[in-house]
Amino acid sequence: MPVQNPEQIFQQKIEDELKIEPKDWMPDAYRKTNLRQISQHAHSEVVGMLPEGNWITRAPSLKRKAILIAKVQDEAGHGLYLYSAAETLGQSRDEMIADLHTGKAKYSSIFNYPSLTWADMGAIGWLVDGAAIINQVMLTRTSYGPYARAMVRICKEESFHQRQGFEILLVLSQGTDEQKAMCQDAINRWWWPSLMMFGPHDSESTHSEQSMQWKIKRKSNDELRQQFVDMIAEQIKVLGMKLPDKDLKWNAEKKHYDFGKINWDEFWNVVRGNGPCNKQRLDARRKAHENGQWVREAAIAYAEKRNEKNKSKVA
Ligand code: FAQ
């Protein structure tokens, strides 16, 4: 068998569906695009705690409060797995967080919308986590090993998140007229931004072609978006609510739902930092980081003290 150079070994692994691991040789652009995507994903999980965190003190019962706290804590955990996966590519978590705080790194557009009522907790769980799962199930098969393994665990937790969101809406949808209206209003506001989570149309997606070749992405933005529309268009029937799209219609020939045009100007405006809550979200993250400085310093001082103690024991 001819001797293969590192690039050929890398390509062969991709073709054979073997995972690329941190110490393997990889093209610089493969490292860079994974680092970009995984760190943005980590930032999204952490910034994503804010819209729901906003309702923890106002949850309507002790049980709802306990569930919401658990869900928001799960998102923090997802952020930690993902920062760890991204660190294996050679950038420190401190650097990634600094990039988020200076606005250099992106995070998902969806978290720049406000959570105005309790029904938003249902709509976020059902629609936002629902969209996240569809994207992330695909990513359990991504070619970079640490990312794929993090996704397996995250997906298990996301499916609980989606069900708790749906159940919040189900209760509201069977409640008073005011509760039903609140449920419909939350669906109206979160529907289109949820569709935008999948990213621009394939024709506008700068990274898709290369990411599909390297099996970082296994399905395109439009394919995943369609899968999401098909799923939600059926589930909404159980709620007896409507999706805010007059063009939503089953297409028997394509065996998919047709749906209306997405407002891409709105999407790019939010991505560029001008959405309803971009400033508020980044300010909150920066403030949390500053307020946590003493905890990080105390943890380092404690670790150093313990090391000293262990050293003197050995000596
Ligand atoms: N928002 O060429 P593409 C969650 C950017 S986790 C902002 O198509 P790609 C859990 C993109 O970065 C949600 N920017 O890019 C939860 C690129 O700009 P760049 C997050 C976006 O990477 C639930 C440019 O547009 N999930 O929700 C967005 O191939 C509830 C061109 O786009 C992930 O991050 C967007 N929506 O495909 C937490 C999943 N879309 O970087 C709390 C992993 C695109 O060149 C509560 N990520 N852009 O400056 C992915 O699968 C991919 O990165 C895509 C985008 C599919 C998001």
Residues whose N, C-alpha, C, O or C-beta is under 5 A from the ligand:
A	BS01	FAQ	Q37 Q40 H41 S44 E45 G48 M49 E75 K106 Y107 S108 S109 V128 D129 A132 M196 M197 F198 G199 P200 S205 T206 H207 S208 V271
